[in-house]
Amino acid sequence: MNISRTSFPRIVIIGGGFAGVSLARKLSNKDVQVVLLDKHNYHTFQPLLYQVSTGGLEPDSIAYPIRKILQNYPNFIFRLAEVKEIDTTEKNIITNIGSLKYDYLVMATGSETNFYGNVELEKHSMAMKSIIQSLNLRSLILENFEQALLTDDIHERDALMNFVIVGGGPTGVELAGALAEIKKGILPKDYPDLDTRRAQIHLVQSGPRILKEMSEKASEKAEEFLEGLGVQVWKETRITNYDGKLATTMTNVVFETATLVWAAGVKGALIKGMDASELTVPGNRLKVNQFNQVEGVEDVFAIGDIACMVTPEFPIGHPMMAQPAMQQGANLGNNLIKLLENQPLTPFQYKDKGSMATVGRNKAVVDLKNYKFQGIFAWYVWMFVHLFFLIGFRNRIVVFVNWVYNYIRFDREARLIIRPYNKDYTRFKD
Ligand SMILES: Cc1cc2nc3c(=O)[nH]c(=O)nc-3n(C[C@H](O)[C@H](O)[C@H](O)COP(=O)(O)OP(=O)(O)OC[C@H]3O[C@@H](n4cnc5c(N)ncnc54)[C@H](O)[C@@H]3O)c2cc1C
């Protein structure tokens, strides 16, 4: 990898997401050599991926070059590398561009979509965990309407205009709301020769309520907002399979659709060598102690989505969200310095700053510790918080201008098929 040893201990961080970047900031200008490895050369602001999928934002405005984040940190080295394997006995990391020894290793690899072992469902449904997947979804949504114009078969046309979103968490809710707004404001203008009133958006949730991590009031209000926008919300409905044409459920409900978006679960992004069952919990997360040290392996830490820290308050670990990831990164940064100075470490204490989701124009739900509110004020708060946490001044300006423009014009101009997604439409001919 062409990285020389210095007199300082070497800390290798795998992953430049929320957790990795927050840790990196704490280690800047300290007496350590830090090597950050990521398979992408950019940081992704995942909470706004759904806006890329629905043409509200260009992908560049929610991505930020990792090298630029690190450019003022002289003790940092970045390599664009996918880590394939970790040998904890030799303290060696094997990547697609070579191998590297570490003194301390931090796993900040985040998570990936969990299809719970259903291979057919995984093959045919769309995930939304990365910019590339969001662009695929954007293309597919638009291609479906182009295709719908070409067919005389009403069933095929309806299937092309039906969207099934599985998972009633913030991602599913936000995507469903955005699609409903497209149906109302954009499709009739873009496709005047297509009866786009027939387009359907279904949000399918296996449990009794959507946004189950939030308050009951937030769930109720989000459902009311969605139904007001014309989204059909299916609760207590579990999708069992999808063959690219029909989505079956545990009840009698069957959806005929060309697009099924799977937002119903994630699992830790484990790497070979760190995937042994004694190191992990169900959901592929690494068991860590209160200092984020991986239990049973020396000098290896894990932070963010990949880490599972069981506490009385969080018996299945902290929520897989940006706030715990950033807070764990910052706490570990301080602790690594303390460790090198032989000082006692500080246990991680999660400060829950609340949660929120938007359903669409002027509609959001916000749960703070002592104050829960919904509607237009919540929507302003949602926008402010997302702009605040976006990395990069340019990105904030671009996103803000886009939002103002979209708000005034009722538009989403990034509805472009730049890289076509090749869905096999022939199956609808059966
Ligand atoms: C669509 C969507 C919407 C979301 N909305 C919200 C929200 O509204 N609020 C909220 O708090 N959270 C939200 N989340 C969750 C939040 O984004 C994650 O909890 C957060 O990104 C976790 O941070 P992390 O640093 O652990 O992982 P990530 O941010 O996922 O970063 C992991 C990094 O590791 C890299 N990596 C992984 N494996 C390897 C490898 N083998 N080699 C090299 N590099 C590797 C990846 O490229 C990536 O850059 C959302 C997530 C998604 C997908």
The ligand as an SDF file (V2000), in Angstrom:
LIG
                    3D

 53 58  0  0  0  0  0  0  0  0999 V2000
  -31.7130    5.0740    3.3320 C   0  0  0  0  0  0  0  0  0  0  0  0
  -31.2080    5.3140    4.7340 C   0  0  0  0  0  0  0  0  0  0  0  0
  -31.7680    6.3240    5.5030 C   0  0  0  0  0  0  0  0  0  0  0  0
  -31.3210    6.5620    6.7970 C   0  0  0  0  0  0  0  0  0  0  0  0
  -31.8780    7.5760    7.5200 N   0  0  0  0  0  0  0  0  0  0  0  0
  -31.4040    7.8630    8.7490 C   0  0  0  0  0  0  0  0  0  0  0  0
  -31.9130    8.9600    9.4900 C   0  0  0  0  0  0  0  0  0  0  0  0
  -32.8160    9.6620    9.0320 O   0  0  0  0  0  0  0  0  0  0  0  0
  -31.3770    9.2130   10.7140 N   0  0  0  0  0  0  0  0  0  0  0  0
  -30.3700    8.4430   11.2310 C   0  0  0  0  0  0  0  0  0  0  0  0
  -29.8840    8.7330   12.3180 O   0  0  0  0  0  0  0  0  0  0  0  0
  -29.8680    7.4040   10.5630 N   0  0  0  0  0  0  0  0  0  0  0  0
  -30.3580    7.0900    9.3380 C   0  0  0  0  0  0  0  0  0  0  0  0
  -29.8490    6.0300    8.6370 N   0  0  0  0  0  0  0  0  0  0  0  0
  -28.8400    5.1670    9.2810 C   0  0  0  0  0  0  0  0  0  0  0  0
  -27.4630    5.8040    9.2640 C   0  0  0  0  0  0  0  0  0  0  0  0
  -27.1580    6.2380    7.9600 O   0  0  0  0  0  0  0  0  0  0  0  0
  -26.4520    4.7610    9.7370 C   0  0  0  0  0  0  0  0  0  0  0  0
  -26.8170    4.3750   11.0480 O   0  0  0  0  0  0  0  0  0  0  0  0
  -25.0440    5.3360    9.7400 C   0  0  0  0  0  0  0  0  0  0  0  0
  -24.6440    5.5980    8.4130 O   0  0  0  0  0  0  0  0  0  0  0  0
  -24.0680    4.3840   10.4160 C   0  0  0  0  0  0  0  0  0  0  0  0
  -22.7900    4.9390   10.3480 O   0  0  0  0  0  0  0  0  0  0  0  0
  -21.5130    3.9880   10.2270 P   0  0  0  0  0  0  0  0  0  0  0  0
  -20.3230    4.8890   10.2090 O   0  0  0  0  0  0  0  0  0  0  0  0
  -21.5850    2.9090   11.2250 O   0  0  0  0  0  0  0  0  0  0  0  0
  -21.6640    3.2920    8.8060 O   0  0  0  0  0  0  0  0  0  0  0  0
  -21.7370    3.9410    7.2740 P   0  0  0  0  0  0  0  0  0  0  0  0
  -22.1130    5.3560    7.4180 O   0  0  0  0  0  0  0  0  0  0  0  0
  -22.5770    3.0160    6.5750 O   0  0  0  0  0  0  0  0  0  0  0  0
  -20.2330    3.8520    6.8290 O   0  0  0  0  0  0  0  0  0  0  0  0
  -19.5780    2.6230    6.5940 C   0  0  0  0  0  0  0  0  0  0  0  0
  -18.4170    2.8630    5.6470 C   0  0  0  0  0  0  0  0  0  0  0  0
  -17.6350    1.6910    5.6010 O   0  0  0  0  0  0  0  0  0  0  0  0
  -17.2330    1.4340    4.2710 C   0  0  0  0  0  0  0  0  0  0  0  0
  -16.9920   -0.0070    4.1410 N   0  0  0  0  0  0  0  0  0  0  0  0
  -17.8520   -1.0160    4.4580 C   0  0  0  0  0  0  0  0  0  0  0  0
  -17.2640   -2.2030    4.2490 N   0  0  0  0  0  0  0  0  0  0  0  0
  -16.0090   -1.9490    3.7930 C   0  0  0  0  0  0  0  0  0  0  0  0
  -14.9220   -2.7830    3.3810 C   0  0  0  0  0  0  0  0  0  0  0  0
  -14.9900   -4.1190    3.4140 N   0  0  0  0  0  0  0  0  0  0  0  0
  -13.7950   -2.1730    2.9640 N   0  0  0  0  0  0  0  0  0  0  0  0
  -13.7000   -0.8180    2.9200 C   0  0  0  0  0  0  0  0  0  0  0  0
  -14.6990    0.0070    3.2970 N   0  0  0  0  0  0  0  0  0  0  0  0
  -15.8420   -0.5540    3.7250 C   0  0  0  0  0  0  0  0  0  0  0  0
  -18.4090    1.9270    3.4430 C   0  0  0  0  0  0  0  0  0  0  0  0
  -18.0140    2.2340    2.1270 O   0  0  0  0  0  0  0  0  0  0  0  0
  -18.8560    3.1530    4.2310 C   0  0  0  0  0  0  0  0  0  0  0  0
  -18.2220    4.3300    3.7550 O   0  0  0  0  0  0  0  0  0  0  0  0
  -30.2750    5.7720    7.3400 C   0  0  0  0  0  0  0  0  0  0  0  0
  -29.7150    4.7510    6.5580 C   0  0  0  0  0  0  0  0  0  0  0  0
  -30.1710    4.5350    5.2850 C   0  0  0  0  0  0  0  0  0  0  0  0
  -29.5550    3.4370    4.4450 C   0  0  0  0  0  0  0  0  0  0  0  0
  1  2  1  0
  2  3  1  0
  2 52  2  0
  3  4  2  0
  4  5  1  0
  4 50  1  0
  5  6  2  0
  6  7  1  0
  6 13  1  0
  7  8  2  0
  7  9  1  0
  9 10  1  0
 10 11  2  0
 10 12  1  0
 12 13  2  0
 13 14  1  0
 14 15  1  0
 14 50  1  0
 15 16  1  0
 16 17  1  0
 16 18  1  0
 18 19  1  0
 18 20  1  0
 20 21  1  0
 20 22  1  0
 22 23  1  0
 23 24  1  0
 24 25  2  0
 24 26  1  0
 24 27  1  0
 27 28  1  0
 28 29  2  0
 28 30  1  0
 28 31  1  0
 31 32  1  0
 32 33  1  0
 33 34  1  0
 33 48  1  0
 34 35  1  0
 35 36  1  0
 35 46  1  0
 36 37  1  0
 36 45  1  0
 37 38  2  0
 38 39  1  0
 39 40  1  0
 39 45  2  0
 40 41  1  0
 40 42  2  0
 42 43  1  0
 43 44  2  0
 44 45  1  0
 46 47  1  0
 46 48  1  0
 48 49  1  0
 50 51  2  0
 51 52  1  0
 52 53  1  0
M  END
$$$$
